[in-house]
Amino acid sequence: MVVKEEPTQAQKHQSNQLARLVNSAFSYCSVTFCRRSVKDLERPLPVSPVLSAVSQQLSRMLSIFARRCLGTAGRGLIPRACQYSTQIGENRADKGLVLGLYEQEIDTEEPRLSPTAIHFDAKTDGQLLNLIKECNLKGKLGSVKVFNNLDPEIGSIAIVGLGIEGAGYNELEMIDEGLENVRVAAGVGAKTLANEGCTQIYVDPMDYPEQAAEGSGLATWRYQANKTKKDRKPIPKLDLYDSAEVDAWTRGLFKADAQNLARSLADGPGNQITPTSFAQAAVDALCPCGVNIEVRNKDWAEAKSMSCFLSVARSSCEPPIFLEISYCGDDKAGRPIMLAGKGMTFNSGGLCLKNPEDMAKYRASMAGAATVVATIRAAAALSLPVNLVGLIPLCENMPSGMAFKPGDVITAMNGKTVAVHDTNNAGRLMLADAFVYGQTTFKPKIVVDVATLSDGIVHALGGAASGVFSNSDFLWSQLQKAGAISGDRCWRMPLWQYYSHKVTEYSNVDISNAGRGKGSACLGAAFLKEFVPCVDWVHMDITGVGMLKRGAGIPYLANDRMTGRPTRTLIQFLYQLACPEQQKQRLMEKKA
């Protein structure tokens, strides 16, 4: 029979002192290691290996000493020291995590982490919160700080400022700041980690996983089609972290992917994105989603008497194409909603040549068409219960011996004669024929067109909002609401008879493509109004928002690149029209 020897009180006290000494040595080694960055680990450690070896040797010596002094009673009293490895796992350095921090309204208050960040802080035994305090992070919107080696599975942690907690709809700004703040924070954090070399990024939902997915998906995407393969930076894989709201996250990724498609098409150079190649890209993007697309050629357009469209197209050697896209999301939805997009793949201005210094950006004169393709793809991916028809006339506007001339008179499909007073205003001519064909063929209940129609809207609104002209208060209210939710705002512009008189009161023709006087954006809308006489209609002039982004604002979109706006606003707009009951339910849940 073996009798277990019980340690005396003095032996227990001596053993606890030895244990504290060992743990202090290991803790010092651990802190020294954890404060080093991932890149530092590629170099030999100057101190930590020595301390680690000393602490390990000390541990063994103390264990032997304890056993000899305390006998069998000393076994189990000395705790096993944690083993802190100086080796990063195979993929750990490639993984990053974005966590949110709310802004401190008072300097003396404690930092307020997002719920997911609180869970992560508990996982690190409070180390994250301590580092936030040491670095004096205040949570200002868009601020970011990266910490390394806080977690054994994730190499880099980006703490991003979420702004004021509990932000909601700002009536003066016409935007839901709570949703937009999440996009900004997730976008800034994910982009910072991507620049650090992370190829897999986990994102804190920050209470709004759909918006977190949008911001991170838009911020980490890059246009690299013309970079050599060895110089291209990998686009990181995005995953939701510590949340079960996968459906909302997936919706956000679908919306971001759709806008990135629009960005890709709009940013392509004019010699690569021709009418033919744009049509092929649209087929490649839409057919796998179950969307039907018909590619019409010049002969078809001539048979339909699309004189306005063809007069623009004949100036270029690139053959014109007319795309007809159909998405049936609900057999019981009735008449479709028609989306028309201006598809001028390059606009030199024709014989009324544009300024050569800024001409390169007009490769994005087809940004409206790109937005329509992206919106329909997102509607199919999200299975929206709505019927859509997309009409996209594609051509170039070039100076040549075949180009249409100032003073020419063209007869549109509806029989109206149009005087060409400015060949630079060619986009409205293309859309005029698309309007007439779409209304007579599909009998749509709503017509929405998206176009980079005039530089006047840039002078009025800059890049802050899309200019919206509509003959329906209901459609405008829905579009305004969609812009507030998506963070891509709209602003209503006047569609008054004053402007209609400016484009129609001519003695020898029915209508002018330029009109008289100032207000070019309003005159362009007044021109299009003549071709939608009896249907609810929305015209979105996106010249300021859909082309190059320049200057501050919207940090999750890259500067000096095409934006793909307002794709997400249109998706939200269609969702509100297709699912009004779900909208009411989500609003009630949010209020609750």
Helices and strands as residue ranges (DSSP letters): H 9-34, G 39-42, H 48-70, G 71-74, G 92-94, E 95-102, E 112-113, H 115-123, H 127-134, E 144-148, E 156-161, E 169-170, E 175-176, H 177-195, E 200-203, H 209-220, G 229-231, E 237-240, H 246-267, H 275-286, G 287-289, E 292-296, H 298-303, H 307-313, E 321-328, E 337-341, E 343-347, G 359-366, H 367-381, E 387-397, E 409-411, E 417-419, H 427-442, E 446-451, H 456-461, E 466-470, H 473-486, E 490-492, H 497-504, E 511-512, H 520-529, E 536-541, H 567-578, H 580-591
